[in-house]
Amino acid sequence: MALTLPTHPDPGHDAVLASGLLQELAHALGGPFHFLLPERFDANLAAFRAVLDESGVEGKVYYAKKANKAAAFVERCAEAGAGVDVAGHGELREALGHGVRGEDLVVTGPAKADRLLRVAVLQGALIAVDSLDELDRLLRADGPRPVRILLRRHPPTQPDSRFGLDDAQLETALLRCAAAGDRIRMEGFSFHLSGYAVQPRTDLAGELVQLCLKARILGLQADRISIGGGFAVDYTSEGAWRTFLAAQRPDDYHARKSFGPDDFYPYHSPVAGADALRAVLAARPGHTGAPLAARLREAGVMLLLEPGRALLDGAGSSVFRIQGVKDRAGYGIVTVDGTSLSLSEQWFNSEFLPDPVLLTDGRPADDDTAYRACVGGASCLDSDLLTWRKVGFPVRPEAGDLLVYPNTAGYQMDSNESPFHDLPLPPKVVLDGPEPRPRWRLDHHPSR
């Protein structure tokens, strides 16, 4: 029996698959492509904002642009007045070029290049300062307005993190900011915390609130904190996820490749998306005293957050055309017209686990036994597998069929892309309008 990991039901997505549009697009584009559903992004953004409103917490949502390069999502941010989190000069340029105001940008990332800092200062962007060296460069910056910064805190519970300022460095940074006068507008603090657990994020946020109060004694503005991202996406049910982890064995994968349970993204999360933000705000820092939301309100501290994957939940999928199928003992090898470089979990020596959907010409299954097959890419690399797992398909795939990987907009589409073998990068197609037969257009961010 094939090992399976079904996604949550999504009638709107299923309607797109049933519409016939994807077959037309595959024919027109002549290769793999991604389709985007920007209205899902709008809904996810609205859900995060609703949690802030119901908690009585002033806040701002910044979309972490690194999660997907598409212009469509940045354009939605510009229309909705949301912020965008950028980490490089190219991302900053793209955000500005698609209508996001400079003051709605937060610039993150380590050891930022001088030209990135120069443009960020000129545009009035908020800059998360990661080192004393970076702060000194900003203190020397010459711009038309005060330089807006957050001081990034090194997470004490993750001592090996390469991000942020430790206690001694924070003390030095605060004194330098206070001495800088009107040249610097120190608006607060931020952190980069790995993982999706709620309590550590609440604990560190509570510490940043106290740091804001301390900084105000020095005459600094210090009225906002950023808790970054780390809001999980829930792809599948708890039962399906537990069953998958308990059942998987090397025999379920091509070449008996083995994965441990910690090698995979947590495809089920009991608290995900905007609900995870709700949980962070409801938890008590250090398990004592008032909830985080109450502490933010009392201290007059604004909450900034930078979700990426969580804003893209359900907002796009990836489509490949099958080029050929070969039979092996007990399973098959499907080859598609793209490569594993278009599904970025391979970057982490893992794989994207939600079951791909096979779109055929409607031919019936031969019997009740699923056809098991792994999915390989079109390159000459033996390790070019989009799916090492022997997926159970209802019929034997054939050349010309389409394979759709669901819910790939968050990090999967372009974090690891490469035009290997001179294969073109899969374009992104934006679907606008009512389902199941929406209008389509190519995204304004060209594939490179």
C-alpha positions in Angstrom: 0.0 0.0 0.0 1.3 3.5 -0.9 2.2 5.9 1.9 0.0 9.0 1.6 -0.3 12.5 3.0 -3.5 14.1 1.9 -4.0 17.9 2.3 -7.0 19.5 3.9 -10.0 19.7 1.5 -9.9 22.8 -0.7 -13.0 23.0 -3.0 -11.8 26.2 -4.6 -8.4 24.7 -5.5 -10.1 21.5 -6.7 -12.4 23.6 -9.0 -9.3 25.2 -10.7 -7.9 21.7 -11.3 -11.2 20.5 -12.7 -11.7 23.6 -15.0 -9.4 22.5 -17.8 -7.5 25.7 -17.5 -4.3 24.1 -16.4 -4.1 21.9 -19.4 -4.4 25.0 -21.6 -1.7 26.8 -19.7 0.6 23.8 -19.9 0.2 23.8 -23.7 0.6 27.5 -24.0 3.6 27.9 -21.8 5.4 24.7 -23.0 6.8 23.7 -19.6 6.2 23.7 -15.8 4.5 26.7 -14.2 3.2 27.9 -10.9 -0.3 29.4 -10.5 -1.1 32.0 -7.9 -4.4 32.8 -6.1 -3.8 36.3 -4.7 -7.3 36.4 -3.1 -6.1 33.7 -0.6 -3.2 36.1 0.3 -5.8 38.8 1.0 -7.8 36.5 3.3 -4.7 35.5 5.2 -3.6 39.1 5.7 -7.1 40.0 6.9 -7.1 37.2 9.4 -3.8 38.4 11.0 -5.2 41.9 11.2 -8.4 40.7 12.7 -6.4 39.0 15.6 -4.6 42.3 16.3 -8.0 44.1 16.4 -9.7 41.6 18.6 -6.7 41.7 21.0 -6.8 45.5 21.2 -3.1 45.6 20.2 -1.9 48.2 17.7 0.2 46.3 15.1 1.4 46.1 11.6 1.8 43.1 9.3 4.9 42.9 7.0 4.9 40.3 4.3 8.2 38.4 4.3 9.0 38.8 0.6 11.7 36.1 0.6 8.9 33.5 0.8 7.8 34.1 -2.8 9.3 36.4 -5.5 6.0 37.0 -7.3 5.0 40.7 -7.8 1.3 39.8 -7.3 1.6 39.5 -3.5 3.7 42.7 -3.1 1.1 44.5 -5.2 -1.6 43.3 -2.8 0.4 44.7 0.1 0.6 48.0 -1.6 -3.2 48.1 -2.2 -3.9 47.0 1.4 -1.4 49.3 3.1 0.5 46.3 4.5 4.2 46.4 5.0 6.9 44.3 3.3 9.9 42.7 4.9 13.0 42.8 2.5 16.5 41.5 3.1 18.4 42.7 0.0 18.6 45.6 -2.5 16.8 43.6 -5.2 13.8 42.9 -2.9 13.7 46.5 -1.8 13.8 47.8 -5.4 11.0 45.3 -6.4 8.8 46.4 -3.4 9.2 50.1 -4.2 8.6 49.4 -7.9 5.3 47.7 -7.2 3.9 50.5 -5.1 5.0 49.9 -1.5 5.9 53.1 0.3 9.4 53.3 1.8 8.0 53.8 5.3 6.1 50.5 4.9 9.3 48.5 4.4 11.3 46.8 7.1 14.8 45.8 6.1 16.1 42.7 7.8 19.0 40.2 7.2 22.5 40.1 8.5 25.4 42.4 7.5 23.5 44.6 5.1 25.3 46.0 2.1 26.0 49.7 2.0 23.9 50.3 -1.0 20.9 48.6 0.6 21.3 50.8 3.7 21.7 53.9 1.6 18.5 53.4 -0.3 16.6 52.3 2.9 17.7 55.5 4.7 16.7 57.6 1.7 13.3 55.9 1.5 12.5 56.1 5.2 12.4 52.4 5.7 12.7 50.8 9.1 16.0 48.9 9.5 16.6 46.0 11.9 20.2 46.5 13.1 22.0 43.2 13.6 25.4 44.4 14.7 27.3 47.3 16.3 29.2 47.7 13.0 25.9 48.1 11.1 24.8 50.7 13.7 28.0 52.7 13.3 27.5 52.8 9.5 24.0 54.1 10.0 25.2 56.7 12.4 27.4 58.0 9.7 24.6 58.0 7.1 23.6 61.2 5.5 19.9 61.4 4.7 17.0 63.8 4.6 15.4 62.5 7.8 16.4 60.6 10.9 17.4 57.0 10.4 14.6 54.6 11.6 16.0 51.5 13.3 15.1 48.5 15.5 17.8 46.9 17.5 17.8 43.1 17.0 18.1 41.1 20.2 20.1 37.8 20.2 17.8 35.1 21.4 19.2 33.8 24.8 17.4 30.4 24.3 19.1 29.9 20.9 22.7 30.7 21.8 24.0 29.4 18.4 21.9 31.8 16.4 24.0 34.1 14.3 21.5 36.9 14.5 21.3 39.8 16.9 23.1 41.7 19.7 23.9 40.2 23.0 23.4 41.9 26.4 26.6 43.9 26.3 26.2 44.9 22.7 22.6 46.0 23.4 23.9 48.3 26.2 26.5 49.8 23.9 24.0 50.2 21.1 21.4 52.0 23.3 24.1 54.5 24.6 25.2 55.2 21.0 21.6 55.8 19.9 21.0 58.1 22.8 24.2 60.1 22.0 23.2 60.3 18.3 20.3 62.7 19.0 18.1 63.5 16.1 20.2 61.5 13.6 18.7 58.2 14.8 15.1 57.3 15.6 15.4 54.2 17.7 11.9 52.8 17.4 12.3 49.6 19.3 13.6 46.1 19.2 13.2 42.9 17.1 14.4 39.3 17.1 14.9 36.3 14.8 13.7 33.1 16.4 13.8 29.7 14.7 10.9 27.3 15.1 7.2 27.5 15.5 6.6 27.1 19.2 4.3 29.7 20.8 5.8 30.1 24.3 9.4 31.0 23.3 8.1 33.8 21.0 5.9 35.1 23.8 8.7 35.0 26.3 11.1 36.9 24.1 8.4 39.4 23.2 7.8 40.1 26.8 11.5 40.8 27.3 11.5 43.2 24.4 8.6 45.1 26.0 10.8 45.6 29.1 13.7 46.7 26.9 11.4 49.4 25.4 10.7 50.8 28.9 14.4 50.8 29.7 15.3 52.6 26.4 12.7 55.3 27.1 14.6 56.3 30.2 17.5 57.2 27.8 15.1 59.4 25.9 14.6 57.0 23.0 11.2 56.5 21.2 11.2 52.6 21.7 7.5 52.1 21.1 7.4 49.0 18.9 8.7 45.4 18.8 9.0 42.9 15.9 8.5 39.2 16.6 9.3 38.2 13.1 7.6 35.2 11.5 7.4 31.6 12.6 3.7 31.1 12.1 3.2 27.6 10.9 1.0 26.4 8.0 -1.3 23.4 8.7 -1.2 21.3 5.5 -2.9 18.1 6.8 -4.9 16.7 9.6 -3.3 15.5 12.9 -4.4 11.9 12.2 -2.9 11.9 8.7 0.4 13.4 9.9 0.8 11.0 12.8 0.0 8.0 10.6 2.5 9.1 8.0 5.3 9.6 10.5 4.6 6.2 12.2 4.3 4.3 8.9 7.2 5.7 6.8 10.1 3.3 6.1 13.0 3.4 3.6 11.0 1.0 1.4 8.5 3.8 0.8 11.2 5.8 -1.0 13.2 5.4 -4.2 16.7 4.0 -3.5 15.5 3.3 0.1 16.3 6.9 1.0 15.6 7.4 4.7 14.2 10.5 6.5 13.8 11.0 10.2 10.7 12.7 11.6 12.8 15.8 12.3 13.9 16.1 8.7 10.4 17.2 7.5 8.6 20.5 7.9 5.8 20.0 10.5 3.0 19.5 8.0 0.4 19.4 10.8 0.4 22.2 13.4 -2.3 22.3 16.0 -2.0 26.1 16.1 -1.2 27.7 12.8 -1.4 31.0 10.8 -3.4 33.8 12.5 -4.4 31.4 15.3 -0.7 31.1 16.2 -0.6 34.9 16.6 -3.7 34.7 18.8 -1.9 32.1 20.9 1.3 34.2 21.2 -0.7 37.2 22.4 -2.8 35.2 24.8 0.2 33.5 26.4 2.0 34.9 29.5 5.7 35.8 29.2 7.6 33.5 31.5 4.3 31.8 32.4 3.6 34.6 34.9 1.7 37.9 35.1 -0.5 39.4 32.5 -0.8 38.0 28.9 1.5 39.5 26.3 -1.4 41.4 24.7 -2.2 43.2 28.0 1.5 44.1 28.5 1.7 45.6 25.0 -1.4 47.7 25.6 -0.2 48.8 29.1 3.3 49.8 27.8 2.0 51.5 24.6 4.1 49.2 22.5 3.1 48.4 18.9 3.5 44.8 17.6 5.2 44.2 14.3 5.2 40.8 12.6 6.7 39.4 9.5 4.9 36.2 8.3 5.8 34.7 5.0 4.6 31.1 4.5 1.5 31.8 6.6 0.3 34.7 4.4 0.8 32.4 1.4 -1.2 29.4 2.7 -3.4 28.2 -0.1 -2.2 30.9 -2.4 -0.7 28.9 -5.2 0.4 25.5 -6.6 3.0 24.1 -9.0 2.2 22.2 -12.2 4.5 19.8 -14.2 3.9 17.9 -17.4 4.8 14.2 -17.3 7.4 13.4 -20.0 7.7 9.6 -19.4 7.2 6.7 -17.1 9.3 3.6 -16.6 8.5 0.5 -14.5 10.7 -0.9 -11.9 10.1 -3.8 -9.6 7.0 -2.9 -7.6 6.9 0.8 -8.6 7.5 3.3 -11.4 9.6 6.3 -12.0 7.7 9.3 -13.4 9.8 12.0 -15.1 8.4 15.5 -15.5 9.5 18.5 -17.6 11.0 20.4 -14.7 13.5 19.7 -11.9 13.6 19.3 -8.1 15.1 22.8 -8.0 11.6 24.1 -8.3 10.5 22.5 -5.0 12.7 24.0 -2.4 12.4 21.4 0.4 15.2 19.6 -1.5 17.4 22.5 -0.3 17.0 21.2 3.2 17.7 17.5 2.3 14.0 16.9 2.8 11.1 16.9 0.4 7.7 18.4 0.0 5.3 15.8 1.4 1.7 16.7 0.5 0.4 14.3 -2.1 0.6 15.6 -5.7 -2.5 15.4 -7.8 -2.5 13.6 -11.1 -4.6 15.2 -13.9 -5.2 12.7 -16.7 -7.4 12.6 -19.9 -10.1 10.9 -17.8 -9.1 7.3 -18.4 -10.4 4.9 -15.8 -8.3 2.9 -13.3 -7.5 -0.6 -14.4 -8.1 -2.1 -11.0 -8.3 -1.2 -7.3 -4.6 -1.1 -6.8 -2.8 2.2 -6.9 0.2 2.6 -9.1 3.1 3.6 -7.0 5.8 5.9 -8.4 8.4 8.4 -7.4 8.8 11.6 -9.4 12.1 12.6 -11.1 13.2 15.7 -12.8 14.4 16.2 -16.4 18.1 16.6 -15.5 20.9 14.1 -15.8 21.4 14.0 -12.0 20.5 10.8 -10.2 19.5 12.8 -7.2 17.1 15.0 -9.1 13.9 13.7 -7.5 10.9 16.0 -6.9 9.4 13.2 -4.8 11.5 10.3 -3.5 8.4 8.8 -2.0 6.6 6.1 -4.0 3.3 8.0 -4.3 0.1 6.0 -5.0 -1.6 7.2 -8.2 -5.1 6.1 -9.1 -3.9 5.1 -12.6 -0.6 4.6 -14.2 0.6 8.1 -15.3 1.3 8.7 -18.9 3.3 11.2 -21.0 1.2 14.4 -21.3 -0.6 14.0 -17.9 -0.1 16.9 -15.5 1.1 16.6 -11.9 0.0 19.3 -9.5 1.8 19.9 -6.2 -0.7 21.8 -3.9 -0.1 24.8 -1.7 3.5 25.5 -2.8 3.4 29.3 -2.7 5.2 29.5 0.6 8.9 29.0 0.0 8.6 26.1 -2.5 8.4 28.0 -5.8 11.6 29.9 -6.0 13.9 29.6 -3.0 16.1 27.0 -4.7 15.3 27.6 -8.4 18.0 27.2 -11.1 17.9 27.1 -14.9 20.0 23.9 -14.9 20.5 22.4 -18.4 19.2 25.8 -19.7 15.7 24.7 -18.7 13.6 27.9 -18.3 12.5 28.7 -14.8 8.7 28.0 -14.3 6.7 31.2 -14.9 4.1 32.3 -12.4 0.5 32.7 -13.6 -1.9 34.8 -11.6 -5.5 33.7 -11.5 -7.9 36.5 -11.0 -11.7 36.4 -10.8 -14.3 33.9 -9.9 -13.6 30.2 -9.7 -13.7 27.7 -11.4 -12.8 29.5 -14.6 -10.8 32.6 -13.6 -9.0 34.9 -16.0 -5.2 34.6 -16.0 -2.1 36.7 -16.6 1.6 36.3 -16.2 3.0 37.7 -13.0 4.8 41.0 -13.3 8.0 39.7 -11.8 9.8 38.0 -14.7 11.5 34.6 -14.2 15.2 35.0 -14.5 
